[in-house]
Amino acid sequence: MPQRGAKNDAADAAAICEAVSRPNMRFVPIKSAENQGFLMLHRARGLLVRQRTMTACAIRAHFAEFGIIVVQRMDGLVDLLDDEDLTLPAHARIALALLVNQLRELDRQVEAIERELARIQSANPMAKLLSSIPGIGPITATALARANAS
């Protein structure tokens, strides 16, 4: 018997054997390829949203280094570099322009996934019903509808 607490293949195999032999063990059903792809769409959106937030925070921080305070809204960030009265060193403008372009691209990618989720929501009766509840939009409705589907 492998040592308890040690994280290795032998300990993992022993734990799996023990778990399978228990009578009240519940198993997770295998996901279909379609369901797995759908979940991947939600995970990709989550990753892109996190990256968008990180990029926006980086842009705000870089502006703050020059004493420029930027509002929390994303659209304010994108439009700020177009201001001709803004005095920034050339290298800072280049770096910020790259980050703003990245922010725009992340916005475009998130919107593309959200359009696909809205399309899925409109085609799925359960998601349609769920989205009729105030506060539940296409993203939550599709996630809940898929989570409850077998």
TORKOL-4160 file (C-alpha; in steps of 0.2 Angstrom, whole numbers, padded with zeros to 4 digits, m for minus):
150
<pt num="1" X="0000" Y="0000" Z="0000"/>
<pt num="2" X="0007" Y="0017" Z="m0005"/>
<pt num="3" X="0011" Y="0030" Z="0009"/>
<pt num="4" X="m0005" Y="0040" Z="0013"/>
<pt num="5" X="m0003" Y="0059" Z="0008"/>
<pt num="6" X="0010" Y="0056" Z="m0005"/>
<pt num="7" X="0005" Y="0062" Z="m0022"/>
<pt num="8" X="0010" Y="0050" Z="m0035"/>
<pt num="9" X="0003" Y="0038" Z="m0048"/>
<pt num="10" X="0002" Y="0023" Z="m0036"/>
<pt num="11" X="m0007" Y="0033" Z="m0023"/>
<pt num="12" X="m0019" Y="0040" Z="m0036"/>
<pt num="13" X="m0023" Y="0022" Z="m0043"/>
<pt num="14" X="m0026" Y="0016" Z="m0025"/>
<pt num="15" X="m0038" Y="0030" Z="m0022"/>
<pt num="16" X="m0047" Y="0027" Z="m0038"/>
<pt num="17" X="m0049" Y="0008" Z="m0033"/>
<pt num="18" X="m0055" Y="0012" Z="m0016"/>
<pt num="19" X="m0068" Y="0025" Z="m0023"/>
<pt num="20" X="m0075" Y="0013" Z="m0036"/>
<pt num="21" X="m0078" Y="0000" Z="m0023"/>
<pt num="22" X="m0089" Y="0011" Z="m0012"/>
<pt num="23" X="m0107" Y="0007" Z="m0015"/>
<pt num="24" X="m0114" Y="0025" Z="m0013"/>
<pt num="25" X="m0101" Y="0032" Z="m0026"/>
<pt num="26" X="m0109" Y="0043" Z="m0039"/>
<pt num="27" X="m0101" Y="0045" Z="m0056"/>
<pt num="28" X="m0101" Y="0060" Z="m0068"/>
<pt num="29" X="m0109" Y="0056" Z="m0085"/>
<pt num="30" X="m0098" Y="0057" Z="m0100"/>
<pt num="31" X="m0101" Y="0073" Z="m0110"/>
<pt num="32" X="m0105" Y="0073" Z="m0128"/>
<pt num="33" X="m0093" Y="0081" Z="m0140"/>
<pt num="34" X="m0106" Y="0094" Z="m0144"/>
<pt num="35" X="m0109" Y="0098" Z="m0126"/>
<pt num="36" X="m0090" Y="0098" Z="m0123"/>
<pt num="37" X="m0088" Y="0111" Z="m0137"/>
<pt num="38" X="m0102" Y="0121" Z="m0130"/>
<pt num="39" X="m0093" Y="0122" Z="m0113"/>
<pt num="40" X="m0077" Y="0127" Z="m0122"/>
<pt num="41" X="m0086" Y="0142" Z="m0130"/>
<pt num="42" X="m0091" Y="0148" Z="m0112"/>
<pt num="43" X="m0074" Y="0145" Z="m0105"/>
<pt num="44" X="m0066" Y="0154" Z="m0120"/>
<pt num="45" X="m0077" Y="0169" Z="m0117"/>
<pt num="46" X="m0072" Y="0169" Z="m0098"/>
<pt num="47" X="m0054" Y="0169" Z="m0103"/>
<pt num="48" X="m0056" Y="0183" Z="m0115"/>
<pt num="49" X="m0066" Y="0193" Z="m0103"/>
<pt num="50" X="m0052" Y="0191" Z="m0090"/>
<pt num="51" X="m0039" Y="0196" Z="m0103"/>
<pt num="52" X="m0050" Y="0211" Z="m0108"/>
<pt num="53" X="m0051" Y="0216" Z="m0089"/>
<pt num="54" X="m0032" Y="0214" Z="m0087"/>
<pt num="55" X="m0028" Y="0224" Z="m0102"/>
<pt num="56" X="m0040" Y="0238" Z="m0097"/>
<pt num="57" X="m0032" Y="0239" Z="m0080"/>
<pt num="58" X="m0015" Y="0239" Z="m0088"/>
<pt num="59" X="m0020" Y="0254" Z="m0099"/>
<pt num="60" X="m0027" Y="0263" Z="m0084"/>
<pt num="61" X="m0011" Y="0260" Z="m0074"/>
<pt num="62" X="0000" Y="0266" Z="m0088"/>
<pt num="63" X="m0010" Y="0282" Z="m0090"/>
<pt num="64" X="m0009" Y="0285" Z="m0071"/>
<pt num="65" X="0010" Y="0284" Z="m0072"/>
<pt num="66" X="0008" Y="0301" Z="m0082"/>
<pt num="67" X="m0005" Y="0308" Z="m0070"/>
<pt num="68" X="m0019" Y="0304" Z="m0081"/>
<pt num="69" X="m0034" Y="0297" Z="m0072"/>
<pt num="70" X="m0045" Y="0286" Z="m0083"/>
<pt num="71" X="m0064" Y="0282" Z="m0080"/>
<pt num="72" X="m0069" Y="0264" Z="m0077"/>
<pt num="73" X="m0079" Y="0263" Z="m0093"/>
<pt num="74" X="m0070" Y="0253" Z="m0107"/>
<pt num="75" X="m0076" Y="0265" Z="m0121"/>
<pt num="76" X="m0067" Y="0279" Z="m0112"/>
<pt num="77" X="m0050" Y="0270" Z="m0113"/>
<pt num="78" X="m0052" Y="0267" Z="m0132"/>
<pt num="79" X="m0056" Y="0285" Z="m0136"/>
<pt num="80" X="m0043" Y="0293" Z="m0124"/>
<pt num="81" X="m0028" Y="0290" Z="m0136"/>
<pt num="82" X="m0037" Y="0300" Z="m0150"/>
<pt num="83" X="m0036" Y="0316" Z="m0140"/>
<pt num="84" X="m0024" Y="0327" Z="m0148"/>
<pt num="85" X="m0021" Y="0338" Z="m0132"/>
<pt num="86" X="m0015" Y="0323" Z="m0123"/>
<pt num="87" X="0004" Y="0325" Z="m0120"/>
<pt num="88" X="0013" Y="0308" Z="m0119"/>
<pt num="89" X="0030" Y="0303" Z="m0124"/>
<pt num="90" X="0031" Y="0294" Z="m0141"/>
<pt num="91" X="0036" Y="0277" Z="m0134"/>
<pt num="92" X="0021" Y="0278" Z="m0122"/>
<pt num="93" X="0009" Y="0282" Z="m0136"/>
<pt num="94" X="0016" Y="0267" Z="m0146"/>
<pt num="95" X="0014" Y="0255" Z="m0131"/>
<pt num="96" X="m0003" Y="0262" Z="m0126"/>
<pt num="97" X="m0009" Y="0261" Z="m0144"/>
<pt num="98" X="m0004" Y="0243" Z="m0145"/>
<pt num="99" X="m0014" Y="0239" Z="m0129"/>
<pt num="100" X="m0029" Y="0249" Z="m0135"/>
<pt num="101" X="m0029" Y="0239" Z="m0151"/>
<pt num="102" X="m0028" Y="0223" Z="m0141"/>
<pt num="103" X="m0042" Y="0229" Z="m0130"/>
<pt num="104" X="m0052" Y="0232" Z="m0146"/>
<pt num="105" X="m0048" Y="0215" Z="m0153"/>
<pt num="106" X="m0053" Y="0206" Z="m0136"/>
<pt num="107" X="m0070" Y="0216" Z="m0137"/>
<pt num="108" X="m0073" Y="0210" Z="m0155"/>
<pt num="109" X="m0069" Y="0192" Z="m0150"/>
<pt num="110" X="m0080" Y="0192" Z="m0134"/>
<pt num="111" X="m0094" Y="0200" Z="m0145"/>
<pt num="112" X="m0092" Y="0186" Z="m0158"/>
<pt num="113" X="m0094" Y="0173" Z="m0144"/>
<pt num="114" X="m0109" Y="0182" Z="m0136"/>
<pt num="115" X="m0118" Y="0183" Z="m0153"/>
<pt num="116" X="m0116" Y="0164" Z="m0155"/>
<pt num="117" X="m0122" Y="0161" Z="m0137"/>
<pt num="118" X="m0137" Y="0172" Z="m0142"/>
<pt num="119" X="m0140" Y="0162" Z="m0157"/>
<pt num="120" X="m0140" Y="0146" Z="m0147"/>
<pt num="121" X="m0151" Y="0154" Z="m0134"/>
<pt num="122" X="m0164" Y="0158" Z="m0147"/>
<pt num="123" X="m0164" Y="0141" Z="m0154"/>
<pt num="124" X="m0165" Y="0132" Z="m0138"/>
<pt num="125" X="m0183" Y="0131" Z="m0130"/>
<pt num="126" X="m0176" Y="0129" Z="m0112"/>
<pt num="127" X="m0164" Y="0144" Z="m0114"/>
<pt num="128" X="m0178" Y="0154" Z="m0121"/>
<pt num="129" X="m0189" Y="0151" Z="m0106"/>
<pt num="130" X="m0174" Y="0154" Z="m0094"/>
<pt num="131" X="m0170" Y="0171" Z="m0102"/>
<pt num="132" X="m0188" Y="0177" Z="m0099"/>
<pt num="133" X="m0183" Y="0178" Z="m0081"/>
<pt num="134" X="m0178" Y="0196" Z="m0077"/>
<pt num="135" X="m0159" Y="0196" Z="m0074"/>
<pt num="136" X="m0155" Y="0181" Z="m0085"/>
<pt num="137" X="m0148" Y="0184" Z="m0102"/>
<pt num="138" X="m0142" Y="0173" Z="m0116"/>
<pt num="139" X="m0125" Y="0168" Z="m0107"/>
<pt num="140" X="m0133" Y="0162" Z="m0091"/>
<pt num="141" X="m0148" Y="0155" Z="m0100"/>
<pt num="142" X="m0138" Y="0144" Z="m0111"/>
<pt num="143" X="m0126" Y="0139" Z="m0097"/>
<pt num="144" X="m0141" Y="0133" Z="m0086"/>
<pt num="145" X="m0150" Y="0125" Z="m0101"/>
<pt num="146" X="m0135" Y="0115" Z="m0105"/>
<pt num="147" X="m0131" Y="0111" Z="m0087"/>
<pt num="148" X="m0148" Y="0103" Z="m0085"/>
<pt num="149" X="m0148" Y="0094" Z="m0102"/>
<pt num="150" X="m0142" Y="0076" Z="m0102"/>
